[in-house]
Each structure stands twice: as C-alpha cells, then as structure tokens.
C-alpha cells in the first residue's frame, strides 16, 4: 500500500542521517526551476522503461510538483512488486512552503 509521507517527515529522516531513495518524476525543465538535491531524476514517462534500475526491496519516496503525478508513479511501482513506496504529500511546493522557502514556486 502506498503511504503518504509529509515533507516534515522526510526532513526529519534526512536530519537523522537517513539517505532514502527519493525519485523526482517531474520534467527536466521543472527541476531546472526548483529541486531537491537528494532526489534522483526520473521523469514520469520514463519510469516504466526504467523499473530495472530500481531495487524492489528498497524503500522509495516518489515526489513531483504537488503530489499527483508522484502518487500515480507510486501506484505503478507498487503494481510491479515494489514493497515500500511512499508519496511525498504536497511535493516540491510543500517543501518550499514549509521546509525551504528559498525554492522558487512555479
């Protein structure tokens, strides 16, 4: 089951020294505007062809601009046997609003 992860929860995990696999499914032009350095770029349309790059046993957090696309990708991953998939609720917009206001909203 896909779980929702708040930006505060992700920040707490990062502050605790965790290095989760965060996948950013936004387009390159979106990442050019605003991005999390810890996130691996994997545009949404490329995910089905790139599943073999991911370990189904590794916990994965999927993010996008606001949480809609990432939720779709999280469900796709789950349907392909990925066991621990989370959606970053509110995406980069929530991160910018509540964690790092230096990020440019778009």
N, C-alpha and C positions, 0 to 999 in steps of 0.2 A: 504494500500500500504506500502510495506517495504521501510523504508527510510535508507539512508546511513548516518552514524554518524562517523565523524573523531575522531581520538584519541585526538586531541586538544579540540574538543567539549566535549568529555567525561571528560577530565581532568578539563575543566572549570566548568562543572556541579559538579564534585566532590569537587573542590575548593570552590564552592559556598555553600557547605553543603548538596547537594542533595545525596540521597542514592538510586540510581536506582538499579533495579534488573538486574544484569549482569549475563548471563549464558555462561559458558565456555564449549563448546561442544567438546573440544579436549579429547584425551585419557589420562588416568592417567599417563602414562609414559611421556607424553608431559608436563603435569602440573608439574611433578617432576623436569623437566629441568628449566622451566620458567613459572611463573604465576602471575596473579593479585590477591591480597588477597581479594579484594571486590567481586570477581566472584564466583558464585555458580557452582560447577562441575556438569555437566550433559552430559556425553558422547553422541555423536550424535546418536548412535544406540539405546540408552535408551530413547530418547525423546518421541517417540510415546507412549510408555508404561507409561510415567511419566507426561503426559499432565495434569492429575488431580491434580498434585502438584502445578500447576501454576494458577494464577488468570487471566482470560482473559481480565480483565479491568485494570490490572497493566501494565504500560509501561515496556517493556522488551528490553534489548540490548543483542544481541547474538554475541559471539566472538569465534574465533578459531585461528589458526596459522597465516593465511594471509587473510581470509575473504571469502573463497569459501564455506567451509562447513557451516559456520555460516549463509551465505546467504540462503543455502538450508534449514536449520532449520528455519530461519526466515519465509520463504515462507510456510513451513509446519505449523508453528504456525498460520500464517495469514489464511491459508485454514481451520483451526479449530476454527476460530472465535476470535482469539486474535486481539484486535483493534489497539494497538500501539506497533509495533515491529520495531526495528532498527537493522541494521547490522553494526558492528564495522569495518569500512573500514581499511584494512591492518592488522587487528588482532594484536596478541601479537608481531609480527615482527615490525609493525609500532609503537606500544607503546614503544618498546625497542629502536628503532631508534630515535624517536622524543620526547619521554617523559622521559623514564628511561633507560639510556644506561647501567645500571648495570645488566639488564636482559640478560641472555645468549640466543643468537640466535641459532636456530637449523634448 
